[in-house]
Amino acid sequence: MAETMSCDIVTPVKTIYSDAATLVRLPGELGSFGVMQMHEPLVSALQPGVVSITPADAAKTGKVEYIVSGGYAQIDGERVIVLANDALDISEIDVAKAREELAKVEDIIAKLAADDSSAAYYKEQKAWFDLQLNTVKG
């Protein structure tokens, strides 16, 4: 059996994933990288993208993938913890809902004044829905 480590994906609302894994691929700010057991301790900023996990029981379940809105990963050789404001199992992406929410956010952004303090929030929301749609498309 391959060497395993624990892997958790956590948002402010709940733990999205928690299980043993043999490999975790992360969308690092400086590029994608993989983590296996006994990886050198590290804290890395994450860009929006896909976290790909090979669970310990991958022969039965296959690889699992989540999108994250960015965030941070803490790695200590025995554990990977991903902290993200938003995370979603790729299989749970609702294309119609994402398109609807994206249209609403784009409409709000179009009406904002240039100096509106909420612009950054809505731009992050737009990026989140764009990520969902781009992940499903390609």
Short mmCIF file of the C-alpha atoms (twelve columns), coordinates in Angstrom:
data_MODEL
# 
_entry.id   MODEL 
# 
loop_
_atom_site.group_PDB 
_atom_site.id 
_atom_site.type_symbol 
_atom_site.label_atom_id 
_atom_site.label_alt_id 
_atom_site.label_comp_id 
_atom_site.label_asym_id 
_atom_site.label_seq_id 
_atom_site.Cartn_x 
_atom_site.Cartn_y 
_atom_site.Cartn_z 
_atom_site.pdbx_PDB_model_num 
ATOM 1   C CA . MET A 1   0.000   0.000  0.000   1 
ATOM 2   C CA . ALA A 2   1.235   3.482  -0.860  1 
ATOM 3   C CA . GLU A 3   2.268   5.815  1.926   1 
ATOM 4   C CA . THR A 4   -0.588  8.108  2.915   1 
ATOM 5   C CA . MET A 5   -1.105  11.464 4.569   1 
ATOM 6   C CA . SER A 6   -4.239  13.206 5.736   1 
ATOM 7   C CA . CYS A 7   -5.782  15.829 3.489   1 
ATOM 8   C CA . ASP A 8   -8.352  18.454 4.461   1 
ATOM 9   C CA . ILE A 9   -10.031 21.198 2.442   1 
ATOM 10  C CA . VAL A 10  -11.595 23.732 4.776   1 
ATOM 11  C CA . THR A 11  -13.720 26.832 4.151   1 
ATOM 12  C CA . PRO A 12  -15.047 29.285 6.738   1 
ATOM 13  C CA . VAL A 13  -18.370 27.440 6.602   1 
ATOM 14  C CA . LYS A 14  -17.365 23.762 6.688   1 
ATOM 15  C CA . THR A 15  -14.826 21.070 5.966   1 
ATOM 16  C CA . ILE A 16  -15.319 20.123 2.315   1 
ATOM 17  C CA . TYR A 17  -12.966 17.124 2.260   1 
ATOM 18  C CA . SER A 18  -11.172 15.093 4.913   1 
ATOM 19  C CA . ASP A 19  -9.564  11.753 4.118   1 
ATOM 20  C CA . ALA A 20  -6.268  9.921  3.591   1 
ATOM 21  C CA . ALA A 21  -4.469  10.633 0.314   1 
ATOM 22  C CA . THR A 22  -1.377  9.418  -1.499  1 
ATOM 23  C CA . LEU A 23  -0.996  12.515 -3.714  1 
ATOM 24  C CA . VAL A 24  -2.414  16.053 -3.631  1 
ATOM 25  C CA . ARG A 25  -1.877  18.458 -6.542  1 
ATOM 26  C CA . LEU A 26  -2.276  22.133 -5.681  1 
ATOM 27  C CA . PRO A 27  -2.587  25.340 -7.753  1 
ATOM 28  C CA . GLY A 28  0.274   27.278 -6.155  1 
ATOM 29  C CA . GLU A 29  0.743   30.989 -6.791  1 
ATOM 30  C CA . LEU A 30  4.018   30.200 -8.575  1 
ATOM 31  C CA . GLY A 31  2.661   27.147 -10.384 1 
ATOM 32  C CA . SER A 32  1.029   23.817 -9.755  1 
ATOM 33  C CA . PHE A 33  2.821   21.369 -7.470  1 
ATOM 34  C CA . GLY A 34  2.290   17.904 -6.023  1 
ATOM 35  C CA . VAL A 35  2.553   16.762 -2.425  1 
ATOM 36  C CA . MET A 36  3.197   13.239 -1.147  1 
ATOM 37  C CA . GLN A 37  3.856   11.925 2.341   1 
ATOM 38  C CA . MET A 38  7.080   13.261 3.898   1 
ATOM 39  C CA . HIS A 39  7.000   16.430 1.792   1 
ATOM 40  C CA . GLU A 40  9.129   19.192 3.240   1 
ATOM 41  C CA . PRO A 41  7.072   21.461 5.576   1 
ATOM 42  C CA . LEU A 42  5.683   24.391 3.629   1 
ATOM 43  C CA . VAL A 43  3.016   27.093 3.613   1 
ATOM 44  C CA . SER A 44  1.994   28.172 0.133   1 
ATOM 45  C CA . ALA A 45  -0.426  30.728 -1.248  1 
ATOM 46  C CA . LEU A 46  -2.850  29.186 -3.739  1 
ATOM 47  C CA . GLN A 47  -4.292  30.749 -6.841  1 
ATOM 48  C CA . PRO A 48  -7.851  29.960 -7.943  1 
ATOM 49  C CA . GLY A 49  -7.834  26.535 -9.573  1 
ATOM 50  C CA . VAL A 50  -8.179  22.794 -9.179  1 
ATOM 51  C CA . VAL A 51  -7.032  20.727 -6.197  1 
ATOM 52  C CA . SER A 52  -6.634  17.136 -7.380  1 
ATOM 53  C CA . ILE A 53  -6.538  14.393 -4.742  1 
ATOM 54  C CA . THR A 54  -5.583  10.750 -5.161  1 
ATOM 55  C CA . PRO A 55  -7.278  9.123  -2.166  1 
ATOM 56  C CA . ALA A 56  -5.729  6.152  -0.377  1 
ATOM 57  C CA . ASP A 57  -8.567  4.013  -1.802  1 
ATOM 58  C CA . ALA A 58  -8.218  5.426  -5.342  1 
ATOM 59  C CA . ALA A 59  -8.502  1.957  -6.870  1 
ATOM 60  C CA . LYS A 60  -12.152 1.972  -5.718  1 
ATOM 61  C CA . THR A 61  -13.053 5.655  -5.826  1 
ATOM 62  C CA . GLY A 62  -10.724 7.211  -8.399  1 
ATOM 63  C CA . LYS A 63  -9.237  10.679 -8.205  1 
ATOM 64  C CA . VAL A 64  -11.332 13.487 -6.677  1 
ATOM 65  C CA . GLU A 65  -11.126 17.123 -7.720  1 
ATOM 66  C CA . TYR A 66  -12.236 20.372 -6.145  1 
ATOM 67  C CA . ILE A 67  -12.019 23.959 -7.276  1 
ATOM 68  C CA . VAL A 68  -10.810 26.537 -4.785  1 
ATOM 69  C CA . SER A 69  -11.058 30.313 -4.937  1 
ATOM 70  C CA . GLY A 70  -7.433  30.630 -3.896  1 
ATOM 71  C CA . GLY A 71  -6.244  30.519 -0.309  1 
ATOM 72  C CA . TYR A 72  -3.396  28.769 1.464   1 
ATOM 73  C CA . ALA A 73  -2.003  25.270 1.893   1 
ATOM 74  C CA . GLN A 74  -0.117  24.092 4.966   1 
ATOM 75  C CA . ILE A 75  1.992   20.990 4.478   1 
ATOM 76  C CA . ASP A 76  3.928   19.178 7.209   1 
ATOM 77  C CA . GLY A 77  4.847   15.811 5.687   1 
ATOM 78  C CA . GLU A 78  1.965   13.920 7.276   1 
ATOM 79  C CA . ARG A 79  -0.859  16.324 6.448   1 
ATOM 80  C CA . VAL A 80  -2.070  18.794 3.829   1 
ATOM 81  C CA . ILE A 81  -4.548  21.447 4.918   1 
ATOM 82  C CA . VAL A 82  -6.104  23.678 2.267   1 
ATOM 83  C CA . LEU A 83  -7.792  26.844 3.557   1 
ATOM 84  C CA . ALA A 84  -10.012 28.588 1.008   1 
ATOM 85  C CA . ASN A 85  -12.885 31.049 1.147   1 
ATOM 86  C CA . ASP A 86  -14.749 28.932 -1.406  1 
ATOM 87  C CA . ALA A 87  -14.319 25.298 -2.462  1 
ATOM 88  C CA . LEU A 88  -16.556 23.029 -4.481  1 
ATOM 89  C CA . ASP A 89  -16.424 19.432 -5.710  1 
ATOM 90  C CA . ILE A 90  -16.140 19.683 -9.491  1 
ATOM 91  C CA . SER A 91  -18.898 17.085 -9.887  1 
ATOM 92  C CA . GLU A 92  -21.253 19.442 -8.020  1 
ATOM 93  C CA . ILE A 93  -20.824 22.432 -10.326 1 
ATOM 94  C CA . ASP A 94  -24.265 23.548 -11.504 1 
ATOM 95  C CA . VAL A 95  -23.608 25.211 -14.870 1 
ATOM 96  C CA . ALA A 96  -27.029 26.861 -15.119 1 
ATOM 97  C CA . LYS A 97  -26.760 28.309 -11.614 1 
ATOM 98  C CA . ALA A 98  -23.186 29.496 -12.202 1 
ATOM 99  C CA . ARG A 99  -24.226 31.228 -15.439 1 
ATOM 100 C CA . GLU A 100 -27.189 32.858 -13.686 1 
ATOM 101 C CA . GLU A 101 -25.047 34.088 -10.774 1 
ATOM 102 C CA . LEU A 102 -22.331 35.292 -13.146 1 
ATOM 103 C CA . ALA A 103 -24.884 37.358 -15.103 1 
ATOM 104 C CA . LYS A 104 -26.158 38.927 -11.863 1 
ATOM 105 C CA . VAL A 105 -22.648 39.792 -10.699 1 
ATOM 106 C CA . GLU A 106 -21.672 41.215 -14.099 1 
ATOM 107 C CA . ASP A 107 -24.796 43.391 -14.029 1 
ATOM 108 C CA . ILE A 108 -23.889 44.686 -10.567 1 
ATOM 109 C CA . ILE A 109 -20.273 45.373 -11.614 1 
ATOM 110 C CA . ALA A 110 -21.467 47.311 -14.687 1 
ATOM 111 C CA . LYS A 111 -23.530 49.606 -12.438 1 
ATOM 112 C CA . LEU A 112 -20.844 50.254 -9.819  1 
ATOM 113 C CA . ALA A 113 -19.127 53.597 -9.557  1 
ATOM 114 C CA . ALA A 114 -15.372 53.495 -10.203 1 
ATOM 115 C CA . ASP A 115 -14.595 54.216 -6.555  1 
ATOM 116 C CA . ASP A 116 -17.187 51.854 -5.029  1 
ATOM 117 C CA . SER A 117 -15.659 49.932 -2.136  1 
ATOM 118 C CA . SER A 118 -17.671 46.787 -2.946  1 
ATOM 119 C CA . ALA A 119 -16.060 46.411 -6.388  1 
ATOM 120 C CA . ALA A 120 -13.344 44.052 -5.109  1 
ATOM 121 C CA . TYR A 121 -15.944 41.725 -3.567  1 
ATOM 122 C CA . TYR A 122 -17.962 41.515 -6.777  1 
ATOM 123 C CA . LYS A 123 -14.838 40.971 -8.876  1 
ATOM 124 C CA . GLU A 124 -13.929 38.011 -6.638  1 
ATOM 125 C CA . GLN A 125 -17.448 36.637 -7.060  1 
ATOM 126 C CA . LYS A 126 -17.164 37.032 -10.847 1 
ATOM 127 C CA . ALA A 127 -13.834 35.184 -10.805 1 
ATOM 128 C CA . TRP A 128 -15.402 32.364 -8.735  1 
ATOM 129 C CA . PHE A 129 -18.264 31.822 -11.202 1 
ATOM 130 C CA . ASP A 130 -15.880 32.143 -14.177 1 
ATOM 131 C CA . LEU A 131 -13.682 29.449 -12.594 1 
ATOM 132 C CA . GLN A 132 -16.654 27.123 -12.205 1 
ATOM 133 C CA . LEU A 133 -17.699 27.540 -15.832 1 
ATOM 134 C CA . ASN A 134 -14.154 27.303 -17.225 1 
ATOM 135 C CA . THR A 135 -13.470 24.154 -15.188 1 
ATOM 136 C CA . VAL A 136 -16.524 22.393 -16.553 1 
ATOM 137 C CA . LYS A 137 -15.765 23.482 -20.132 1 
ATOM 138 C CA . GLY A 138 -12.213 22.430 -20.219 1 
# 
